[in-house]
């Protein structure tokens, strides 16, 4: 059994914490939580991919996630805002460079081929634009 990650935006932690217990992938998106994205990539990895590749932060200095809700069936975590802000002003070249950088970082989890990382970062960039336009912060719903 794997773990599913649903990244979504919410205006604040209180709103993110009200994720219904029964919420499943088909029930997420289009509501107050906004359109999100699904992946099997951990939120810590997403944060590290952006911060090491775009911001040049060493892997050991990536800030921790904030636990919003821990329930027996799911958890909601808040990602640092710095995992979406850096993507607002960068072009495809910077995303490509970040993908290459991440593909060469030793001792880390997640996709390792540069093209796979590029596609994931491009999706994350689109997600970050939607969050910014909605005035939302990045959160992740985690459930088995």
URTACOR-V346841 format. One record per run of one state. SS is the DSSP state (H for helix, E for strand, C for the rest). FROM is the first residue (numbers start at 1). TO is the last residue. If there is no record, write none. Layout:
ss->SS from->FROM to->TO
ss->SS from->FROM to->TO
//
This chain:
ss->C from->1 to->3
ss->E from->4 to->10
ss->C from->11 to->12
ss->H from->13 to->17
ss->C from->18 to->24
ss->H from->25 to->27
ss->C from->28 to->36
ss->E from->37 to->39
ss->C from->40 to->42
ss->H from->43 to->53
ss->C from->54 to->58
ss->H from->59 to->61
ss->C from->62 to->65
ss->E from->66 to->70
ss->C from->71 to->74
ss->E from->75 to->78
ss->C from->79 to->81
ss->H from->82 to->85
ss->C from->86 to->91
ss->H from->92 to->104
ss->C from->105 to->113
ss->H from->114 to->134
ss->C from->135 to->136
ss->E from->137 to->143
ss->C from->144 to->144
//
